[in-house]
Amino acid sequence: MMEEVWGPYTFPLATVGFVVLLLFLLDSMWSFLQTCRALLAPLFIPNEQTSLLKKYGPWALITGSTDGIGKAYAVELAKRGINIVLVSRNEERLRNTAKEIESEYFVKTKIVVADFSQGFKAVELVKKAVGLLPINILVNNVGKQYEYPMYLSEVPEKELLDIININVGAVTMMCRAFIDDMKKRGRGAIVNVSSGSELQPLPLMTVYAATKAYIKSFTAALRYEYGSSGLTVQHLAPMFVNTKMNAFSARLRTSTFFVPDAREYAAYAVATLGKVDESSGYWTHGIQTFFTKFPPSWIRMYIGAHLNLSFRRDYFKQKNSTKNNGTIKGEDRIKSI
Ligand SMILES: NC(=O)c1ccc[n+]([C@@H]2O[C@H](COP(=O)([O-])OP(=O)(O)OC[C@H]3O[C@@H](n4cnc5c(N)ncnc54)[C@H](OP(=O)(O)O)[C@@H]3O)[C@@H](O)[C@H]2O)c1
């Protein structure tokens, strides 16, 4: 009986299967393991705690830096003695953020008012404003998401174009604008902020997720092109972070174990810079990425679609309840998918 089950190919096939499974598990766990390594290594190998200031230089430029992850990232770099160029649309918010950072961390700041939905014009403006200041760390953080999960034809055309200009255009052209100077200096870091939505197609956030998949591919190839010139090109793919980008659902505007606030997130994410090329940037996000990558892409897409449908419901409930002064009345205008 045993001989029928255990044929001559059983052992080699089982070995191949085991190795494939092991590689799959390692690949899935990579981001999580790398984040753990980045955070634990300095405790055990003191030499690894090379300061970002020494490694890359004194100036960082962060796009979308008056709120959310971008502002928190700027604060974390300033804590390490790095001067910051802040870039966003609103001058007053830029001034306030600059004042806050300068008075608390005694670094220099420069502000640039630019709207990346305007495409290359905004990048030219930033480049001109920066002038001869050497940008040693470039954080392409600015990103645009739908107001709430929507079907493609519901998203205003202008909003779709803005998403493409900001999430794809700005990241690409900002890298193009600053990478040659970094290469000439033989050091520098680029951090491109993507999103966990890059892991599979994501209905109801279709264009947003597709732009983030672009960032993943773009960043990996860019690292290959410039890694040997001494540049760090890091890809950060956070899961949900409690910021105003997720205003469509109150569930995402409460900080939890899996949904950190921007400061908690950035404290971990900055600790991975220079140590990890690809990361979710936060330890509980590493766990989520690990489990997300287990099922095949079509199952993930199905789960993502239903999650987005529930966020869409949250959005309409919030909207109706505001309209009806706190009581949830009115029709829930949700289409089913
Ligand atoms: N929050 C999440 O759950 C999450 C998850 C995964 C990935 N991400 C990614 O993380 C990045 C940051 O997201 P966030 O949640 O921190 O965003 P956020 O809280 O909404 O902050 C966005 C920042 O960008 C600025 N900004 C917005 N539109 C701009 C434009 N057209 N030109 C220039 N600046 C602009 C805003 O300032 P002004 O309004 O003053 O211009 C603000 O400083 C994005 O790339 C996002 O896709 C976020």
The ligand as a MOL file (V3000), in Angstrom:
LIG
                    3D

  0  0  0     0  0            999 V3000
M  V30 BEGIN CTAB
M  V30 COUNTS 48 52 0 0 0
M  V30 BEGIN ATOM
M  V30 1 N -2.8940 57.5380 5.3850 0
M  V30 2 C -2.8480 56.2940 4.9740 0
M  V30 3 O -3.5810 55.3990 5.4520 0
M  V30 4 C -1.8900 55.9060 3.9030 0
M  V30 5 C -1.7440 54.5340 3.6150 0
M  V30 6 C -0.8660 54.1490 2.6210 0
M  V30 7 C -0.1520 55.1060 1.9290 0
M  V30 8 N -0.3170 56.4220 2.2070 0 CHG=1
M  V30 9 C 0.4640 57.3830 1.4200 0
M  V30 10 O 1.1950 58.2230 2.3070 0
M  V30 11 C 1.3690 59.5050 1.7200 0
M  V30 12 C 0.9440 60.5860 2.6950 0
M  V30 13 O -0.4120 60.3910 3.0110 0
M  V30 14 P -1.1030 61.0780 4.2820 0
M  V30 15 O -2.1850 60.1720 4.7030 0
M  V30 16 O -0.0770 61.4970 5.2620 0 CHG=-1
M  V30 17 O -1.7490 62.3770 3.6040 0
M  V30 18 P -2.4390 63.6430 4.2810 0
M  V30 19 O -2.5430 63.4780 5.7550 0
M  V30 20 O -3.6850 63.8720 3.5140 0
M  V30 21 O -1.3880 64.8300 3.9960 0
M  V30 22 C -1.1600 65.2130 2.7020 0
M  V30 23 C -0.0730 66.2760 2.6630 0
M  V30 24 O 0.1940 66.5850 1.2880 0
M  V30 25 C -0.0910 67.9590 1.0310 0
M  V30 26 N -0.7000 67.9900 -0.2900 0
M  V30 27 C -1.8870 67.4790 -0.6670 0
M  V30 28 N -2.1110 67.6760 -1.9620 0
M  V30 29 C -1.0200 68.3250 -2.4470 0
M  V30 30 C -0.6610 68.8110 -3.7280 0
M  V30 31 N -1.4810 68.6950 -4.7750 0
M  V30 32 N 0.5510 69.4230 -3.8820 0
M  V30 33 C 1.3660 69.5950 -2.8220 0
M  V30 34 N 1.0710 69.1540 -1.5810 0
M  V30 35 C -0.1120 68.5310 -1.3950 0
M  V30 36 C -1.0150 68.3980 2.1640 0
M  V30 37 O -0.8520 69.7560 2.4820 0
M  V30 38 P -1.7080 70.9410 1.7690 0
M  V30 39 O -3.1320 70.4780 1.7680 0
M  V30 40 O -1.4330 72.1370 2.6190 0
M  V30 41 O -1.1270 71.0770 0.4080 0
M  V30 42 C -0.4660 67.5670 3.3230 0
M  V30 43 O 0.6750 68.1870 3.8580 0
M  V30 44 C 0.5700 59.4770 0.4110 0
M  V30 45 O 1.4160 59.1990 -0.6620 0
M  V30 46 C -0.3980 58.3280 0.6240 0
M  V30 47 O -0.8060 57.7600 -0.5980 0
M  V30 48 C -1.1580 56.8490 3.1810 0
M  V30 END ATOM
M  V30 BEGIN BOND
M  V30 1 1 1 2
M  V30 2 2 2 3
M  V30 3 1 2 4
M  V30 4 1 4 5
M  V30 5 2 4 48
M  V30 6 2 5 6
M  V30 7 1 6 7
M  V30 8 2 7 8
M  V30 9 1 8 9
M  V30 10 1 8 48
M  V30 11 1 9 10
M  V30 12 1 9 46
M  V30 13 1 10 11
M  V30 14 1 11 12
M  V30 15 1 11 44
M  V30 16 1 12 13
M  V30 17 1 13 14
M  V30 18 2 14 15
M  V30 19 1 14 16
M  V30 20 1 14 17
M  V30 21 1 17 18
M  V30 22 2 18 19
M  V30 23 1 18 20
M  V30 24 1 18 21
M  V30 25 1 21 22
M  V30 26 1 22 23
M  V30 27 1 23 24
M  V30 28 1 23 42
M  V30 29 1 24 25
M  V30 30 1 25 26
M  V30 31 1 25 36
M  V30 32 1 26 27
M  V30 33 1 26 35
M  V30 34 2 27 28
M  V30 35 1 28 29
M  V30 36 1 29 30
M  V30 37 2 29 35
M  V30 38 1 30 31
M  V30 39 2 30 32
M  V30 40 1 32 33
M  V30 41 2 33 34
M  V30 42 1 34 35
M  V30 43 1 36 37
M  V30 44 1 36 42
M  V30 45 1 37 38
M  V30 46 2 38 39
M  V30 47 1 38 40
M  V30 48 1 38 41
M  V30 49 1 42 43
M  V30 50 1 44 45
M  V30 51 1 44 46
M  V30 52 1 46 47
M  V30 END BOND
M  V30 END CTAB
M  END
